[in-house]
Each structure stands twice: as C-alpha cells, then as structure tokens.
C-alpha cells in the first residue's frame, strides 16, 4: 500500500531538518584522506591476471534481498570491505574494487531508506580509503527509470565523482551506442573510469541477434568514446560457459590492451562455470558476492578466488580473512531479510523468460506482499510475448522491470492492445533506443496514439486547446489524433527503414566473419540446430548460419525496395520526404521546423483549429512531436532541466522551511535528485522524502527503521 503524504506543522519540520542537515554534511566534512586512483590502472589487462570484484551492498542485496538492505547494514558491511582490498604489494595497487552504488540503490534510498543517496555514498567512501568504488549506471536514464536531460546526467556524475565514485559501469538495455556517448564524455571529463558494458540477452530462438562479432562491433564504438575497460553484463545468468569463452577470445583479440570484466547471475546454475571459462580465455575480472551469493545473485567470491589461486592466476592477493569476516557477518544478518532466506535453486527455464536476477527478487516479493504469488510463473510465460512484441531488447533494468510490469498488467485483466505501462509504450515508440528486431506495428501505432492524446488532454485541461479542437482531441479513438500519427509515420518510415537496413547489413557482415572461423561457425550452428529441434512441430526455424544469411539477404533486398518507395513523394498526401535531422527538428515540438507548417496544411482540420484560435501553432507542434516515432536518443530532445529543479527546491524551501539551504552541497544534492526522481511513477515519492526524511520514523516502513537499533555490530558479532 502506498504511503500517504505526511505534513507536520512547519516549525516542527524546520527543527527536524536542522538535525538532518548536519548529518547530510557530516560524511563530507569528516572524510579521511583517500588514495587517488588512476582511472587507467584500476584493473589489469594481461592474460593470467584476474580480479575478484564484489558487490554485497549493491547487486547482491538487490538480487537476493529485494534491494531492501537497511542503510545501517550497508554501512556496517562497508566498514569490512576495505580490509579485503588493502594493497599487499609494493605497487600499492588495490587487488580489486567494490561495486557499492547505482542500480536501484539511489531510488530505494529515497523511496524506502530515508537517505540522501549522495550522502550515503560519501559515508561509504569514507570507510574505503584503499578500495576503488564502482557503480552501475543506466546510460541516459542515469539511476532513474526514464531518460534524463544531458545537463542532469552531467550533474549527477559530477556530484557522485566528487563524493568518491571511481568506476562507472555504464550499460544500455538496448545496446545502442548512441546512449553511451553523453555518459562517456561526462565520466571522462570528471576524471573517472568509464567501463563500457554490453548487455547480454536471453537464450533466443535466433542466436544470430546476439553474436560474438556483434559484441566486438559494439565495444569498438565504446572504445572510440574512451572506454578504460570493457564489461559483459549478463543480467539473467543465461550466458553459457562456452559462449563466455568465445566472447572473451574475440573481444580480447580485438582489444588486448583493455581489461575485460564479466558479470553474471546464478539463476540458471551456469555462473561458476561461466566465470571459469571466461577467465581461462583471458578475462581480467569477475563480479561476485561475499554476502548473499548464489540464488538470484552472483557466485560466491571466496569460491572463485580459491579456484583461480589453485590454477595459478595472479589475483592481486586480496585478504581472505577479511573476506571471510564480511561473509560471516552477512550470514548473521540474513534472518532479518525474508527474501534472502528463500530457497532459490537453479532454473534452466530462465533461458526462456530472461527475467533478470536483480528484478527477480523485487518482483516476487511484490507479488507475495499483495497476495498474488500464483502469478509468478504466469508472468514468466507472458514476458515472452511482451518481449517478442517489444523488440527483443535485453531484459535488464529498466527494460526488465518494464516487460515484467506489462506482463503483470495483462494478467490482471488489462487489454493487451492498449493502455500499456509507460516504459513499454516508451520502447514501442523508440524512446529507449534502437531495438534488435522490429516491434509489433499495431501496438506501436496505438502507443503513439496514446502518447499524443495524453498530451492533448493535458493541453485541454490547461485551456491551450478549446472548442471543437478539444472535442476532437478528447474523442475516444480520436481520428484527429490518428491522423497526426499517420502523418508522422510517413516522415519516420524512411528513417526507420534505414535504421533496420543498418542492423541487417551489420548482422550479415558479422555472420560472414563468423563463417570464416571454424570454431565460431560450429558454435553458432550448434545453437541454430538446438533451437530448431526444440521448436514445436510444423514451425519454421533457421537450421544453420548459412540459412540465416540467406534470410537476412532476402530481408535486405526487401528493405531496399521499401526504402526506394518511402523516399518518393508519389503517395496521395504529397508530403515531402525529410532527412533524419529535419524530422528530429519536428520531434522537438517547437514551431522552429520549416516543415511544421507543411504538416499543419496537410491536415485541414488542424489548420482550421489554428486559424480559428482553438489551438496555437506551438500547441499543434507539440502534438505532432508526441505523435512521432523517436528516431534519436530521447535525451537529444529534452531541454536542460537543472535550473528548473534548483528553483523548485528554492521554492519548496521558501514555502515549507525544510532546512535545505543550510549547505550548498546539500542544496545541489537535492536539486539533482529532484531532476531525477520528482516525476517517478511512485506518487509523491520525492516530495515525501523531502518532507519526512529521517526525523519522522513512523513515516517509513519499519524494516528500514527498527533495524537502526537492533542490528549487530560486525566487530561485536
């Protein structure tokens, strides 16, 4: 059940935050001297060198504790981490690093833990003078669930880097290199380590979609952006040991000077074997868990360390005694977290559903909490349909959450053909980025319709659209809105065909290279044969790489014919053909586009509404933009927003005296967080945080407050 907004008297709130401000700033003021880590030297890159990277306070607790670990527990564990990685050689190089932040952590700090995420990070960093820190970053979404303006991304990265973040593991569920560019530039600008992550997708009926040469091509673009290291992110644990070895060989052959790190989950049971084969093939780092391993999380750090020591690898000699102490402390903490005590045995069915480990425990707990555990296996099945219709994007947050929630909506009686959850609609209309396979056309059209009509209804409520124009916008299945959608589809189609042409051409090139390597070809052909044999009787499936190449070449011919037709003006509308740049000016929703007038004139009713004053030209331009498929990174279209959030925090402080001006550091923290989370899907999440922070313990779920006084000290336990 959602928490209601609690608004105590103004004077009382002011007293609360006088105390809160001092705590917000304390970590930064008392932070001890810390090693300055060279971004280029955090990881080794030579064959035979491997580092065990742990993530107990980040992905381990997200995957096996539903992301619900209390702030105090995260800090107590962090106090034990530094001893694991304190340098033991004359080089002074830390034998690894720790993933402590990012992913769901910042949002859960605000939503449930009553913590300023930046302050929480500063406190953790203060406990880690010898240990580099890393965080998981979601490209243009940052650590939120939707794309952000570029100035917000830069402000977030700057603030976290100044708080002590060293390594930014940046991934994009769509594996769209365009979504990496702004993050890479910002991370490098602020002196940190840009770790370019590839998101590995589920076991797919078409194994050519995610292939080893595609991985090399993807990383090549990231290397051109300045990547310090490369990272394969397998969120569902579906990367097989054989495939991990193939990936490693090809990637390290192409980029021998760069470290390569692997991240997987234990859901299928492959994890330990996958890590072993990757390292034997040349990988330089693996992400494991010291506390809360296995289950939906990662393999156990000490087990993997023992394996590689036995094989004679250079592990950097981390402290096994300190690692053991941390592990034992987490075992004593485990009874406090019911999700961590569920028996999760390997399930090969994850290859089909692809639900990510980090999403698994959160989703399961949510369904159990509302008394619907019977939906868990049904959602796994429905996700297959949702993913197929939604472009076969890799199921990692936020897409993993989106696919699961769309499946949940349908199972609870929602119409599969309309009223999609926001994130799924975003994938259908191109907001997330490029997709590996085309989305369902009818669902895409409906999502564009609903997107445009939603804005139209807002403009009606604001009085910006009136009279007959308002009636046309509000009509059920409004033909006026559909006319806008069809007009924008005319403009977008040549660009969409070209983008698909690039995908198909690239895949043909990749499969040709694979066909020239006997080992890689045999590997891929085995996968095609396996899928073909597992298909229902009568269904069609490619039997080999050669068959797939034939299929792709046929599609390429069809795309070239479609492109020629789409780039002509012989249709009845006589609308011009726009370049991608011209179309994307239309998507900005301003009256600046010289083609906005052509669109207006092509829709007689729209021209009449504007002429008679029932809709402004600017309002029409905004509607047109919302009716259009997004062919570029959505953040390209978003105006700067930090100045808006800074003013919002100022205005809220003037109105409610929450104590947010006591420190410029605090004020900037809260402004950045406002820009990231003020429009979260959870109603009033950020406003509730500001108004209730830590001083009103009754506001927050007891899980996050009662533990403040009952958790054992790691040194005393």
Buried (B, 14 or more C-beta within 10 A) or exposed (E): EEBEEEEBEEEEBEBBBEEBBEBBBBBBEEBEEBBEBEBEEBBBBEBEBBBBBBBBBBBBBBBBBBBBBBBBBBBBBBBBBBBBBBBBEEEEBBBBBBBBBBBBBBBBBBBBBBBBBBBBBBBBBBBBBBBBBBBBBBBBBBBBBBBBBBBBBBBBBBBBBBBBBBBBBBBBBBBBBBBBBBBBBBBBEBEBBBBBBBBBBBBBBBBBBBBBBBBBBBBBBBBEBEBBBBBBBBBBBBBBBBBBBBBBBBBBEBBEEBBBBBBBBBBBBBBBBBBBBBBBBBBBBBBBBBBBBBBBBBBBBBBBBEBBEEEEBBBBEBBBEBBEBBBBBBEEBBEBBBBBEBEBEBBEEBBBBBBBBBBBBBBBBBBBEEEBEEBBEBBBEBBBBBBEBBBBBBBBBBBBBBBBBBBBBBBEEBEBEEEBBBBBBBBBBBBBBBBBBEBBEEBBBBBBBBBBBEBBBEBBEEEBBBEBBBBBBBEEEBEBBBBBBBBBBBBBBBBBBBBBBEBBEBBBEBBEBBBEBEEBBEBBBEBBBEBBEEEEEEEEBBBBBBBBBEBBEEBBEEBEEBBEEBEEEEEEEEBBBBEBEBBBBBBBBBBEBEBBBBBBEBBEBBBEBBEEEBBBBBBBBBBBBBBBBBBBBBBBBBEEBBEBBBEBBBEBBEEBBBBBBBBEBBBBBBBBBBBBBBEBEBEBBBBBBBBBBBBBEEBBEEBBBBBBEEBEEBEEE
